[in-house]
Amino acid sequence: MSTTHVLLGLLAAGNRHGYDLKRAHDTRLPRARPLAFGQVYATLGRLARDGLVVATGLEREAGPDRTAYALTGRGREELDAWLAAVEPPAPYVTSTLFTKVVVALLVADVDTARAYLVAQARAHTDRLRELTATKTAPTATLDDVVAADYAIVHLDADLRWLRTTLDRVADWHREVHP
């Protein structure tokens, strides 16, 4: 995730200070790792340094002074260029899940490898149930639904791969351990 571009996108809606940006990030990207305040302020500092945002003044709301920031024309150009760039599919498989399954198949006997795959599939199924409950809850926001849908589709793909691999464990084990 590009924190820089997320913050630029949130500022495109209007001036905000760091606390509001963090809160908006965590609301709009509910299944993403929450931003730390330090990360927000460090990123805002770099964006200001690079001329992509500008401080618009201090606000005081029954607490400490808060610096509000606005997107500059250059910041809007950067955001538009980032949004226009097609995200290329990952050229390599970099999933911990994939790596663990391959290593399990390399070092474990067939039954142990199968047990790992079954346990992992069970964990994915449990998470799918949790996400389905989240998105169908009466209090679910559209942000919750969109994030849950994204996670569900990815978990479902992993689950299908786990099941396919489970069907191939014995053949793979014979290939690796002739």
C-alpha positions in Angstrom: 0.0 0.0 0.0 1.2 3.5 -0.8 0.6 5.6 2.3 1.7 8.6 0.3 -1.0 8.2 -2.3 -3.7 7.3 0.1 -3.1 10.5 2.0 -3.0 12.5 -1.2 -6.3 10.9 -2.1 -7.9 11.7 1.2 -6.7 15.3 0.9 -8.3 15.6 -2.6 -11.6 15.8 -0.7 -10.5 18.8 1.2 -8.1 20.1 3.8 -7.4 17.9 6.8 -5.0 17.6 9.7 -3.1 14.4 10.6 -5.7 13.1 13.1 -8.5 13.4 10.5 -6.4 11.7 7.8 -5.6 8.7 10.1 -9.2 8.4 11.1 -10.4 8.6 7.4 -7.8 6.0 6.4 -8.9 3.6 9.1 -12.6 4.1 8.2 -12.2 3.9 4.4 -9.8 1.0 4.5 -11.2 -1.0 7.3 -9.4 -4.3 6.6 -6.0 -2.6 6.0 -3.5 -2.3 8.7 -4.4 0.9 10.7 -2.0 3.7 10.2 0.1 4.9 13.1 0.0 8.6 13.9 3.8 8.7 13.5 3.5 7.3 10.0 0.8 9.9 9.1 2.9 12.8 10.3 6.1 11.6 8.8 4.5 11.1 5.5 2.9 14.6 5.7 6.3 16.0 6.4 7.7 14.3 3.2 4.8 15.4 1.1 5.2 19.0 2.3 8.9 18.9 1.7 8.3 17.6 -1.9 5.7 20.3 -2.6 2.7 17.8 -2.9 0.9 19.3 0.1 1.0 22.6 1.9 0.2 23.5 5.5 -2.9 25.7 5.5 -2.8 26.8 9.1 -3.4 25.7 12.6 -6.7 24.6 14.1 -7.4 24.2 17.8 -10.4 22.0 18.8 -10.3 21.8 22.6 -6.9 20.2 22.4 -3.5 20.7 20.9 -2.9 22.8 17.8 -3.4 20.8 14.7 -1.8 21.7 11.3 -4.2 21.3 8.4 -2.9 20.3 5.0 -4.1 20.9 1.5 -3.3 19.1 -1.7 -1.2 21.3 -4.1 -1.5 21.2 -7.9 1.6 19.2 -8.1 0.2 16.8 -5.5 -3.0 16.4 -7.6 -0.9 15.6 -10.6 1.1 13.0 -8.7 -2.2 11.4 -7.4 -3.7 11.4 -10.9 -0.6 9.8 -12.4 -0.6 7.1 -9.7 -4.3 6.4 -10.3 -3.9 6.2 -14.0 -1.0 3.7 -13.8 -2.3 0.1 -14.2 -1.1 -2.0 -11.3 0.9 -4.9 -12.9 0.1 -8.4 -11.7 2.8 -9.6 -9.3 5.6 -11.2 -11.3 6.5 -13.6 -8.5 4.6 -15.6 -5.9 5.5 -13.9 -2.7 2.9 -15.4 -0.3 4.0 -16.8 3.0 1.2 -19.4 2.6 2.6 -20.6 -0.7 6.1 -20.8 0.7 5.0 -22.7 3.8 3.1 -25.2 1.7 6.0 -25.9 -0.6 8.4 -26.3 2.3 5.9 -28.6 4.1 5.8 -30.7 0.9 9.6 -30.8 0.8 10.3 -31.7 4.4 7.3 -33.5 5.7 5.8 -36.9 5.0 2.6 -37.1 3.0 0.3 -37.3 6.1 2.0 -34.3 7.8 1.8 -32.2 4.6 -1.9 -33.1 4.3 -2.6 -32.2 7.9 -1.0 -28.8 7.4 -3.1 -28.2 4.2 -6.3 -29.3 6.0 -5.5 -27.0 9.0 -4.8 -24.1 6.7 -8.0 -24.7 4.7 -9.9 -24.8 8.0 -8.4 -21.4 9.0 -9.3 -19.9 5.7 -12.9 -21.2 5.9 -13.2 -19.8 9.4 -12.0 -16.4 8.2 -14.4 -16.5 5.3 -17.3 -17.0 7.8 -16.1 -14.1 9.9 -15.9 -11.8 6.9 -19.3 -12.9 5.6 -20.8 -12.1 9.0 -19.0 -8.7 9.0 -20.4 -7.7 5.6 -23.9 -8.9 6.3 -24.1 -7.3 9.8 -26.8 -4.6 10.1 -24.1 -2.1 11.1 -21.9 -2.9 8.1 -20.9 0.2 6.1 -20.2 0.2 2.4 -16.5 0.5 3.4 -16.9 -2.8 5.4 -18.6 -4.6 2.6 -16.1 -3.6 -0.1 -13.2 -4.5 2.1 -14.8 -7.8 3.1 -15.6 -8.7 -0.5 -12.0 -8.1 -1.5 -10.7 -10.3 1.3 -13.3 -13.0 0.6 -12.3 -13.3 -3.0 -8.6 -13.6 -2.1 -9.3 -16.1 0.6 -11.5 -18.1 -1.7 -8.8 -18.2 -4.3 -6.3 -19.4 -1.6 -8.8 -22.0 -0.5 -9.3 -23.4 -4.0 -5.5 -23.6 -4.4 -5.2 -25.4 -1.0 -7.8 -27.9 -2.1 -6.2 -28.5 -5.5 -2.7 -28.9 -3.8 -4.2 -31.3 -1.3 -5.3 -33.5 -4.2 -1.7 -33.4 -5.5 0.2 -34.0 -2.2 1.0 -37.7 -2.9 2.2 -37.1 -6.5 4.3 -34.1 -5.4 5.8 -36.0 -2.5 6.8 -38.8 -4.9 8.4 -36.3 -7.3 10.4 -34.6 -4.5 11.3 -37.8 -2.6 11.7 -40.5 -5.4 
